[in-house]
Amino acid sequence: MYRNYAISVSVIKSTRVIRVIKLNVQSLLDSKRKTRYWLVKQMDSNYETINRLCDNHAVALQLETIGKLCKILECTPNDLFIIE
């Protein structure tokens, strides 16, 4: 049985199921009326990294990054990801 698991915009392949995991960062920012610039400052990151997160172009996420996002955006990991 072949299985390939990945986090971010990658496709998860199983024997019968293909699902896409997307980041929900931009929607969370919009609901809190916050900007990407605000998130850059809160995360102590750079604009390019935050753009990749908001535009679903991130290749991988560290657990530390997920934790920071949850704390800053006051959400759970379930709120950060959309599984289609």
Helices and strands as residue ranges (DSSP letters): E 11-13, E 18-23, H 25-31, H 36-43, H 47-54, H 63-73, H 77-80, E 81-83
